């Protein structure tokens, strides 16, 4: 049996690295005594994989875990038991059964959406953000061995949506390429935007929150949990 | 309290998880509901401090009390220190992120002399006055405990009080006294007076030290008659009934010992003459196999850890090993947990455990013959024969273990060139030991790492009278070893003798070293135990600047009548016993393990005749 579980990574634990997050889940699974399948060998580990690595320092409400179970368990029970054994800051929101033969989530994720919190109040935020997007090219530098390369990230940005824009908090949501085929880190997008808006980046805490991740199914963007509807088990 | 500024800083430092807290099993309390806020301070970085057993025990023990909240604080790494100073951010505890200067007590554990500059640095970062006498009613009380606290004199200027011996035995009495004093609206000095009457509590400022012209001590006296003349360590008499946590904090990041720690016994009866822990933690006290199995079960369930290790000074000496190991390994196997056994003694490495010790195939075996000749091993009372070592290696090779770490010391009392050459010979014997095995038994070519430390004479050991070799002598011995250990498949590393020199100064230091420590810290010394941060020349300059001769402390042979800076502290083992051991050492006479035959070390004066 295979499950996918959507979970959060909240503010108080956002500095945990990808590897540490993996170990954290392995230990939570042991504490919860869930019937997860273990690898063979000298030091057995639960068979779990993340759909995508979340950069250190980011929070999220749209992470996914891909889990191979040893025996059947109802998703609701899985959620309850894992939540009980998880550190504060990680919450399992929903899990669902998925066809064990479906390719790994990691290999099919194509996009992710993020919320970016502006560090200072930006005048004419909407107009200037539109101007940013209307550029034919958005060039960022990328270090490759010894040389610096310019990369156009504009095609990797799908849409930007401005949220409330009062003085206390300005945020925007953005959909970016994500996954093994093409990936744009949200920090790189945010840095490029802030440079364009002439906001001093030294005040920027990289306060970025992942909203969800997506893959393409029948030419439509769907979340991993939507997959369950497409695949009969 | 987490601020925007804190967030900004964490984005700019290496491994921000060190400062994040919120681990699984971290204790959360309403800080306004408690009377006593206690910060357990470890003067090294998070991943070292979180590996320490004492913090695991005391943290949960103090937090069992409804009136107290124990939080943790570690030494910020140098990048974090720089940011904290840049933003004028005071040192904070991980649980609430509140500045520790607001706490009632800050308790440092002193595991190693080379963390002393970190103690000072942490006080400074916390914005707490460094010198105990300069602290006011609003400042926290600064405590210290742990093995190095048995000679706390170099830090005497900085500490308000010192806990001698097993912390879990005395902490409740100390906190009760503090609570009572607080309720009576008593001041700092009233509390310290009350605390000094609790057995095992030492308040340095209530003692005066008088020196002779030659720099040695003339007398140590308490300042008034109601202050005890000597302070006797506390100990848990029945370890089997003692508190042991059912939960342990599970860090997110990879720490040094990232596993369940199960303390099987405390103390050691072997009486190796260089070993301070072997003296100050006497007598041997065990936890029963039944108690340990119960603890293991609870800790497996509450932590989710994938490894468990047995902790003690010499695990294979545990008397109920035969009872513990089969049941424990069954329990671990069914939960998919592996077992690590540190401090495996070579002479008790037994075949019957081989099925239970899979982990050794991966990690290899650590063997500590300590000296290169039988004569010198007898001097240090390391009750191990060379042949035992070779036999254990052969057994291990047959079991499929091919990686060995060998620990030696140089600069031991009475050491001669032949003893140094003997180290090379022993290593060669180990390397080629499979040649004498049956050719039909398949064994791998052993990989050997030889680690050589310079001997550091410590307080409360039979070698507290001896002079440490000079750094030049030690370097010459290392050069000799380098030639002797040029063997294919043998990797040789050694500890920096200039570090061992400073360690030796502090290990037998007195109160006059307070100004030296402060100066070394002012000159930038911190994390001295980390080779990338240790600055030998800065230390030497600091000695010169404050007019302290380090050789007086490190390289001087003491007379048998000398009063030591720690003579007002009683660890149970008598100075007479240590002296007789010193004399026996010089004539190469060994002393049996005290569990075989009692040598009347004096500890029974504390234990009232029971060991």
Boltz contact constraints between the chains, C-beta under 6 A:
constraints:
  - contact:
      token1: [A, 12]
      token2: [B, 22]
      max_distance: 6.0
  - contact:
      token1: [A, 13]
      token2: [B, 22]
      max_distance: 6.0
  - contact:
      token1: [A, 15]
      token2: [B, 16]
      max_distance: 6.0
  - contact:
      token1: [A, 15]
      token2: [B, 17]
      max_distance: 6.0
  - contact:
      token1: [A, 15]
      token2: [B, 20]
      max_distance: 6.0
  - contact:
      token1: [A, 16]
      token2: [B, 17]
      max_distance: 6.0
  - contact:
      token1: [A, 16]
      token2: [B, 252]
      max_distance: 6.0
  - contact:
      token1: [A, 20]
      token2: [B, 252]
      max_distance: 6.0
  - contact:
      token1: [A, 20]
      token2: [B, 253]
      max_distance: 6.0
  - contact:
      token1: [A, 24]
      token2: [B, 252]
      max_distance: 6.0
  - contact:
      token1: [A, 27]
      token2: [B, 250]
      max_distance: 6.0
  - contact:
      token1: [A, 27]
      token2: [B, 304]
      max_distance: 6.0
  - contact:
      token1: [A, 30]
      token2: [B, 304]
      max_distance: 6.0
  - contact:
      token1: [A, 31]
      token2: [B, 304]
      max_distance: 6.0
  - contact:
      token1: [A, 43]
      token2: [B, 338]
      max_distance: 6.0
  - contact:
      token1: [A, 44]
      token2: [B, 336]
      max_distance: 6.0
  - contact:
      token1: [A, 87]
      token2: [B, 24]
      max_distance: 6.0
  - contact:
      token1: [A, 89]
      token2: [B, 22]
      max_distance: 6.0
  - contact:
      token1: [A, 205]
      token2: [B, 7]
      max_distance: 6.0
  - contact:
      token1: [A, 205]
      token2: [B, 8]
      max_distance: 6.0
  - contact:
      token1: [A, 205]
      token2: [B, 11]
      max_distance: 6.0
